[in-house]
């Protein structure tokens, strides 16, 4: 198990990710993020978990479907480990009614679709996903 840092409660994670503490708890129960310091009550999160929560918040704010976030976490977890959203190089498609998550790796891009990751031959306009913590 990789080293985790810090011991934060949901309210602290929520403040940094820009969402409510209730939302953080829901995301942990639904598998979007982990509470890697403690799965019991109260859930205790690490700094690494905060990074994942910030990426989830960013993806949802851009209009990505909840189901696509869950599928991305599940599919990338095998390759990128416990914090796949902050480890993988992600983008979202721009200018679409429903943005898609795109994985960029080795000069190639794959979009997550109903059949899993599909390599993009023609690269659409993309907006990079970066980890951003909220301040104040």
Rosetta constraint file for C-alpha pairs under 8 A:
AtomPair CA 4 CA 36 HARMONIC 7.53 0.50
AtomPair CA 4 CA 37 HARMONIC 7.64 0.50
AtomPair CA 4 CA 46 HARMONIC 6.03 0.50
AtomPair CA 4 CA 47 HARMONIC 7.27 0.50
AtomPair CA 4 CA 48 HARMONIC 6.78 0.50
AtomPair CA 5 CA 46 HARMONIC 5.37 0.50
AtomPair CA 5 CA 47 HARMONIC 5.54 0.50
AtomPair CA 5 CA 48 HARMONIC 7.02 0.50
AtomPair CA 6 CA 45 HARMONIC 7.52 0.50
AtomPair CA 6 CA 46 HARMONIC 5.01 0.50
AtomPair CA 6 CA 47 HARMONIC 5.67 0.50
AtomPair CA 7 CA 37 HARMONIC 6.69 0.50
AtomPair CA 7 CA 44 HARMONIC 5.95 0.50
AtomPair CA 7 CA 45 HARMONIC 5.66 0.50
AtomPair CA 7 CA 46 HARMONIC 5.34 0.50
AtomPair CA 7 CA 47 HARMONIC 7.54 0.50
AtomPair CA 8 CA 12 HARMONIC 5.95 0.50
AtomPair CA 8 CA 13 HARMONIC 6.55 0.50
AtomPair CA 8 CA 44 HARMONIC 5.53 0.50
AtomPair CA 8 CA 45 HARMONIC 4.93 0.50
AtomPair CA 8 CA 46 HARMONIC 6.05 0.50
AtomPair CA 8 CA 47 HARMONIC 7.55 0.50
AtomPair CA 9 CA 13 HARMONIC 6.46 0.50
AtomPair CA 9 CA 42 HARMONIC 7.45 0.50
AtomPair CA 9 CA 43 HARMONIC 6.64 0.50
AtomPair CA 9 CA 44 HARMONIC 5.16 0.50
AtomPair CA 9 CA 45 HARMONIC 6.09 0.50
AtomPair CA 10 CA 14 HARMONIC 5.89 0.50
AtomPair CA 10 CA 21 HARMONIC 5.01 0.50
AtomPair CA 10 CA 22 HARMONIC 7.64 0.50
AtomPair CA 10 CA 24 HARMONIC 5.97 0.50
AtomPair CA 10 CA 25 HARMONIC 6.66 0.50
AtomPair CA 10 CA 43 HARMONIC 7.13 0.50
AtomPair CA 10 CA 44 HARMONIC 7.15 0.50
AtomPair CA 10 CA 45 HARMONIC 7.19 0.50
AtomPair CA 11 CA 15 HARMONIC 6.20 0.50
AtomPair CA 11 CA 20 HARMONIC 7.08 0.50
AtomPair CA 11 CA 21 HARMONIC 4.62 0.50
AtomPair CA 12 CA 16 HARMONIC 6.47 0.50
AtomPair CA 12 CA 21 HARMONIC 7.80 0.50
AtomPair CA 13 CA 17 HARMONIC 6.08 0.50
AtomPair CA 13 CA 21 HARMONIC 7.38 0.50
AtomPair CA 13 CA 24 HARMONIC 7.25 0.50
AtomPair CA 13 CA 45 HARMONIC 7.42 0.50
AtomPair CA 13 CA 50 HARMONIC 5.52 0.50
AtomPair CA 13 CA 53 HARMONIC 7.55 0.50
AtomPair CA 14 CA 18 HARMONIC 5.72 0.50
AtomPair CA 14 CA 19 HARMONIC 4.93 0.50
AtomPair CA 14 CA 20 HARMONIC 5.18 0.50
AtomPair CA 14 CA 21 HARMONIC 5.05 0.50
AtomPair CA 14 CA 23 HARMONIC 7.66 0.50
AtomPair CA 14 CA 24 HARMONIC 6.14 0.50
AtomPair CA 15 CA 19 HARMONIC 6.44 0.50
AtomPair CA 15 CA 20 HARMONIC 7.22 0.50
AtomPair CA 15 CA 21 HARMONIC 7.86 0.50
AtomPair CA 15 CA 134 HARMONIC 6.97 0.50
AtomPair CA 16 CA 50 HARMONIC 7.14 0.50
AtomPair CA 16 CA 54 HARMONIC 7.37 0.50
AtomPair CA 16 CA 133 HARMONIC 5.24 0.50
AtomPair CA 16 CA 134 HARMONIC 4.85 0.50
AtomPair CA 16 CA 135 HARMONIC 6.78 0.50
AtomPair CA 17 CA 50 HARMONIC 6.77 0.50
AtomPair CA 17 CA 51 HARMONIC 7.88 0.50
AtomPair CA 17 CA 53 HARMONIC 5.92 0.50
AtomPair CA 17 CA 54 HARMONIC 4.43 0.50
AtomPair CA 17 CA 57 HARMONIC 6.61 0.50
AtomPair CA 17 CA 132 HARMONIC 7.80 0.50
AtomPair CA 17 CA 133 HARMONIC 5.68 0.50
AtomPair CA 17 CA 134 HARMONIC 5.83 0.50
AtomPair CA 18 CA 54 HARMONIC 7.46 0.50
AtomPair CA 18 CA 57 HARMONIC 7.34 0.50
AtomPair CA 18 CA 133 HARMONIC 7.67 0.50
AtomPair CA 18 CA 134 HARMONIC 5.77 0.50
AtomPair CA 19 CA 23 HARMONIC 6.51 0.50
AtomPair CA 19 CA 24 HARMONIC 7.36 0.50
AtomPair CA 19 CA 57 HARMONIC 7.30 0.50
AtomPair CA 20 CA 24 HARMONIC 6.58 0.50
AtomPair CA 21 CA 25 HARMONIC 6.46 0.50
AtomPair CA 22 CA 26 HARMONIC 6.28 0.50
AtomPair CA 23 CA 27 HARMONIC 6.11 0.50
AtomPair CA 24 CA 28 HARMONIC 6.26 0.50
AtomPair CA 24 CA 53 HARMONIC 7.39 0.50
AtomPair CA 25 CA 29 HARMONIC 6.25 0.50
AtomPair CA 25 CA 43 HARMONIC 7.81 0.50
AtomPair CA 26 CA 30 HARMONIC 6.08 0.50
AtomPair CA 27 CA 31 HARMONIC 6.05 0.50
AtomPair CA 27 CA 32 HARMONIC 5.05 0.50
AtomPair CA 27 CA 33 HARMONIC 5.84 0.50
AtomPair CA 28 CA 32 HARMONIC 5.94 0.50
AtomPair CA 28 CA 33 HARMONIC 4.90 0.50
AtomPair CA 28 CA 34 HARMONIC 5.28 0.50
AtomPair CA 28 CA 35 HARMONIC 6.41 0.50
AtomPair CA 31 CA 70 HARMONIC 6.84 0.50
AtomPair CA 31 CA 73 HARMONIC 7.87 0.50
AtomPair CA 32 CA 53 HARMONIC 7.82 0.50
AtomPair CA 32 CA 56 HARMONIC 7.24 0.50
AtomPair CA 32 CA 69 HARMONIC 6.94 0.50
AtomPair CA 32 CA 70 HARMONIC 5.69 0.50
AtomPair CA 32 CA 73 HARMONIC 6.49 0.50
AtomPair CA 33 CA 49 HARMONIC 6.43 0.50
AtomPair CA 33 CA 52 HARMONIC 6.07 0.50
AtomPair CA 33 CA 53 HARMONIC 6.20 0.50
AtomPair CA 33 CA 83 HARMONIC 7.90 0.50
AtomPair CA 34 CA 45 HARMONIC 7.30 0.50
AtomPair CA 34 CA 49 HARMONIC 6.06 0.50
AtomPair CA 34 CA 82 HARMONIC 7.93 0.50
AtomPair CA 35 CA 39 HARMONIC 5.82 0.50
AtomPair CA 35 CA 43 HARMONIC 5.92 0.50
AtomPair CA 35 CA 44 HARMONIC 5.57 0.50
AtomPair CA 35 CA 45 HARMONIC 4.50 0.50
AtomPair CA 35 CA 46 HARMONIC 7.02 0.50
AtomPair CA 35 CA 49 HARMONIC 6.63 0.50
AtomPair CA 36 CA 44 HARMONIC 6.97 0.50
AtomPair CA 36 CA 45 HARMONIC 5.61 0.50
AtomPair CA 36 CA 46 HARMONIC 6.20 0.50
AtomPair CA 36 CA 49 HARMONIC 7.05 0.50
AtomPair CA 37 CA 43 HARMONIC 7.56 0.50
AtomPair CA 37 CA 44 HARMONIC 5.09 0.50
AtomPair CA 37 CA 45 HARMONIC 5.34 0.50
AtomPair CA 37 CA 46 HARMONIC 6.12 0.50
AtomPair CA 38 CA 42 HARMONIC 7.65 0.50
AtomPair CA 38 CA 43 HARMONIC 5.29 0.50
AtomPair CA 38 CA 44 HARMONIC 4.88 0.50
AtomPair CA 38 CA 45 HARMONIC 7.00 0.50
AtomPair CA 39 CA 43 HARMONIC 5.31 0.50
AtomPair CA 39 CA 44 HARMONIC 7.10 0.50
AtomPair CA 45 CA 49 HARMONIC 5.85 0.50
AtomPair CA 45 CA 50 HARMONIC 7.26 0.50
AtomPair CA 46 CA 50 HARMONIC 6.55 0.50
AtomPair CA 47 CA 51 HARMONIC 6.64 0.50
AtomPair CA 48 CA 52 HARMONIC 6.66 0.50
AtomPair CA 48 CA 83 HARMONIC 6.97 0.50
AtomPair CA 49 CA 53 HARMONIC 6.25 0.50
AtomPair CA 49 CA 83 HARMONIC 7.15 0.50
AtomPair CA 50 CA 54 HARMONIC 6.17 0.50
AtomPair CA 51 CA 55 HARMONIC 6.40 0.50
AtomPair CA 51 CA 86 HARMONIC 6.21 0.50
AtomPair CA 51 CA 131 HARMONIC 6.32 0.50
AtomPair CA 51 CA 132 HARMONIC 7.89 0.50
AtomPair CA 51 CA 133 HARMONIC 7.67 0.50
AtomPair CA 52 CA 56 HARMONIC 6.21 0.50
AtomPair CA 52 CA 83 HARMONIC 6.25 0.50
AtomPair CA 52 CA 84 HARMONIC 7.76 0.50
AtomPair CA 52 CA 85 HARMONIC 5.85 0.50
AtomPair CA 52 CA 86 HARMONIC 5.74 0.50
AtomPair CA 53 CA 57 HARMONIC 6.11 0.50
AtomPair CA 54 CA 58 HARMONIC 6.20 0.50
AtomPair CA 54 CA 131 HARMONIC 6.18 0.50
AtomPair CA 54 CA 132 HARMONIC 6.22 0.50
AtomPair CA 54 CA 133 HARMONIC 6.25 0.50
AtomPair CA 55 CA 59 HARMONIC 6.13 0.50
AtomPair CA 55 CA 85 HARMONIC 6.49 0.50
AtomPair CA 55 CA 86 HARMONIC 6.77 0.50
AtomPair CA 55 CA 129 HARMONIC 7.31 0.50
AtomPair CA 55 CA 130 HARMONIC 7.06 0.50
AtomPair CA 55 CA 131 HARMONIC 5.66 0.50
AtomPair CA 55 CA 132 HARMONIC 7.42 0.50
AtomPair CA 56 CA 60 HARMONIC 6.17 0.50
AtomPair CA 56 CA 69 HARMONIC 7.12 0.50
AtomPair CA 56 CA 85 HARMONIC 7.77 0.50
AtomPair CA 57 CA 61 HARMONIC 6.02 0.50
AtomPair CA 58 CA 62 HARMONIC 6.29 0.50
AtomPair CA 58 CA 129 HARMONIC 7.48 0.50
AtomPair CA 59 CA 63 HARMONIC 6.69 0.50
AtomPair CA 59 CA 64 HARMONIC 5.55 0.50
AtomPair CA 59 CA 69 HARMONIC 7.54 0.50
AtomPair CA 59 CA 92 HARMONIC 7.89 0.50
AtomPair CA 59 CA 129 HARMONIC 7.61 0.50
AtomPair CA 60 CA 64 HARMONIC 5.05 0.50
AtomPair CA 60 CA 65 HARMONIC 6.70 0.50
AtomPair CA 60 CA 66 HARMONIC 6.99 0.50
AtomPair CA 62 CA 99 HARMONIC 7.28 0.50
AtomPair CA 63 CA 98 HARMONIC 6.24 0.50
AtomPair CA 63 CA 99 HARMONIC 6.15 0.50
AtomPair CA 64 CA 68 HARMONIC 6.73 0.50
AtomPair CA 64 CA 69 HARMONIC 7.18 0.50
AtomPair CA 64 CA 98 HARMONIC 6.42 0.50
AtomPair CA 64 CA 99 HARMONIC 5.44 0.50
AtomPair CA 64 CA 100 HARMONIC 6.38 0.50
AtomPair CA 64 CA 101 HARMONIC 7.33 0.50
AtomPair CA 65 CA 69 HARMONIC 6.57 0.50
AtomPair CA 65 CA 98 HARMONIC 7.62 0.50
AtomPair CA 66 CA 70 HARMONIC 6.34 0.50
AtomPair CA 67 CA 71 HARMONIC 6.11 0.50
AtomPair CA 68 CA 72 HARMONIC 6.00 0.50
AtomPair CA 68 CA 100 HARMONIC 7.88 0.50
AtomPair CA 68 CA 101 HARMONIC 7.48 0.50
AtomPair CA 68 CA 112 HARMONIC 7.55 0.50
AtomPair CA 69 CA 73 HARMONIC 6.26 0.50
AtomPair CA 70 CA 74 HARMONIC 6.20 0.50
AtomPair CA 71 CA 75 HARMONIC 5.96 0.50
AtomPair CA 72 CA 76 HARMONIC 5.79 0.50
AtomPair CA 72 CA 85 HARMONIC 7.88 0.50
AtomPair CA 72 CA 101 HARMONIC 7.90 0.50
AtomPair CA 72 CA 112 HARMONIC 7.45 0.50
AtomPair CA 73 CA 77 HARMONIC 5.71 0.50
AtomPair CA 73 CA 84 HARMONIC 6.26 0.50
AtomPair CA 73 CA 85 HARMONIC 6.68 0.50
AtomPair CA 74 CA 78 HARMONIC 7.43 0.50
AtomPair CA 75 CA 79 HARMONIC 7.85 0.50
AtomPair CA 76 CA 80 HARMONIC 5.70 0.50
AtomPair CA 76 CA 81 HARMONIC 7.52 0.50
AtomPair CA 76 CA 84 HARMONIC 5.64 0.50
AtomPair CA 76 CA 85 HARMONIC 7.72 0.50
AtomPair CA 76 CA 88 HARMONIC 7.78 0.50
AtomPair CA 77 CA 81 HARMONIC 4.80 0.50
AtomPair CA 77 CA 82 HARMONIC 6.21 0.50
AtomPair CA 77 CA 83 HARMONIC 7.26 0.50
AtomPair CA 77 CA 84 HARMONIC 5.42 0.50
AtomPair CA 79 CA 84 HARMONIC 7.82 0.50
AtomPair CA 80 CA 84 HARMONIC 4.83 0.50
AtomPair CA 80 CA 87 HARMONIC 6.32 0.50
AtomPair CA 80 CA 88 HARMONIC 6.75 0.50
AtomPair CA 83 CA 87 HARMONIC 6.26 0.50
AtomPair CA 84 CA 88 HARMONIC 5.80 0.50
AtomPair CA 85 CA 89 HARMONIC 7.98 0.50
AtomPair CA 85 CA 90 HARMONIC 7.51 0.50
AtomPair CA 86 CA 130 HARMONIC 7.92 0.50
AtomPair CA 86 CA 131 HARMONIC 6.70 0.50
AtomPair CA 88 CA 103 HARMONIC 7.17 0.50
AtomPair CA 88 CA 104 HARMONIC 7.90 0.50
AtomPair CA 89 CA 103 HARMONIC 6.00 0.50
AtomPair CA 89 CA 104 HARMONIC 5.49 0.50
AtomPair CA 89 CA 105 HARMONIC 6.93 0.50
AtomPair CA 89 CA 129 HARMONIC 7.61 0.50
AtomPair CA 90 CA 101 HARMONIC 6.92 0.50
AtomPair CA 90 CA 102 HARMONIC 5.66 0.50
AtomPair CA 90 CA 103 HARMONIC 4.83 0.50
AtomPair CA 90 CA 104 HARMONIC 6.07 0.50
AtomPair CA 90 CA 128 HARMONIC 6.28 0.50
AtomPair CA 90 CA 129 HARMONIC 5.45 0.50
AtomPair CA 90 CA 130 HARMONIC 7.86 0.50
AtomPair CA 91 CA 101 HARMONIC 5.98 0.50
AtomPair CA 91 CA 102 HARMONIC 5.04 0.50
AtomPair CA 91 CA 103 HARMONIC 6.50 0.50
AtomPair CA 91 CA 104 HARMONIC 7.42 0.50
AtomPair CA 91 CA 126 HARMONIC 6.05 0.50
AtomPair CA 91 CA 127 HARMONIC 5.34 0.50
AtomPair CA 91 CA 128 HARMONIC 4.16 0.50
AtomPair CA 91 CA 129 HARMONIC 4.88 0.50
AtomPair CA 92 CA 99 HARMONIC 5.93 0.50
AtomPair CA 92 CA 100 HARMONIC 5.40 0.50
AtomPair CA 92 CA 101 HARMONIC 4.63 0.50
AtomPair CA 92 CA 102 HARMONIC 5.52 0.50
AtomPair CA 92 CA 126 HARMONIC 5.59 0.50
AtomPair CA 92 CA 127 HARMONIC 5.37 0.50
AtomPair CA 92 CA 128 HARMONIC 6.55 0.50
AtomPair CA 92 CA 129 HARMONIC 7.01 0.50
AtomPair CA 93 CA 99 HARMONIC 5.13 0.50
AtomPair CA 93 CA 100 HARMONIC 5.40 0.50
AtomPair CA 93 CA 101 HARMONIC 6.74 0.50
AtomPair CA 93 CA 102 HARMONIC 7.06 0.50
AtomPair CA 93 CA 124 HARMONIC 6.57 0.50
AtomPair CA 93 CA 125 HARMONIC 6.03 0.50
AtomPair CA 93 CA 126 HARMONIC 4.64 0.50
AtomPair CA 93 CA 127 HARMONIC 6.34 0.50
AtomPair CA 94 CA 99 HARMONIC 6.46 0.50
AtomPair CA 94 CA 124 HARMONIC 7.56 0.50
AtomPair CA 94 CA 125 HARMONIC 5.47 0.50
AtomPair CA 94 CA 126 HARMONIC 5.27 0.50
AtomPair CA 94 CA 127 HARMONIC 6.14 0.50
AtomPair CA 95 CA 99 HARMONIC 7.60 0.50
AtomPair CA 95 CA 125 HARMONIC 7.56 0.50
AtomPair CA 100 CA 111 HARMONIC 6.56 0.50
AtomPair CA 100 CA 112 HARMONIC 6.60 0.50
AtomPair CA 100 CA 113 HARMONIC 7.79 0.50
AtomPair CA 101 CA 111 HARMONIC 5.83 0.50
AtomPair CA 101 CA 112 HARMONIC 5.77 0.50
AtomPair CA 102 CA 109 HARMONIC 6.41 0.50
AtomPair CA 102 CA 110 HARMONIC 5.41 0.50
AtomPair CA 102 CA 111 HARMONIC 4.35 0.50
AtomPair CA 102 CA 112 HARMONIC 6.31 0.50
AtomPair CA 103 CA 109 HARMONIC 5.56 0.50
AtomPair CA 103 CA 110 HARMONIC 5.14 0.50
AtomPair CA 103 CA 111 HARMONIC 6.39 0.50
AtomPair CA 103 CA 112 HARMONIC 7.89 0.50
AtomPair CA 104 CA 108 HARMONIC 5.74 0.50
AtomPair CA 104 CA 109 HARMONIC 4.47 0.50
AtomPair CA 104 CA 110 HARMONIC 6.54 0.50
AtomPair CA 105 CA 109 HARMONIC 6.34 0.50
AtomPair CA 108 CA 119 HARMONIC 7.35 0.50
AtomPair CA 108 CA 120 HARMONIC 7.66 0.50
AtomPair CA 109 CA 119 HARMONIC 5.80 0.50
AtomPair CA 109 CA 120 HARMONIC 5.67 0.50
AtomPair CA 109 CA 123 HARMONIC 7.48 0.50
AtomPair CA 110 CA 117 HARMONIC 5.58 0.50
AtomPair CA 110 CA 118 HARMONIC 5.08 0.50
AtomPair CA 110 CA 119 HARMONIC 4.13 0.50
AtomPair CA 110 CA 120 HARMONIC 5.45 0.50
AtomPair CA 111 CA 117 HARMONIC 5.48 0.50
AtomPair CA 111 CA 118 HARMONIC 5.44 0.50
AtomPair CA 111 CA 119 HARMONIC 6.44 0.50
AtomPair CA 111 CA 120 HARMONIC 6.64 0.50
AtomPair CA 112 CA 116 HARMONIC 5.43 0.50
AtomPair CA 112 CA 117 HARMONIC 4.53 0.50
AtomPair CA 112 CA 118 HARMONIC 6.44 0.50
AtomPair CA 113 CA 117 HARMONIC 6.16 0.50
AtomPair CA 113 CA 118 HARMONIC 6.99 0.50
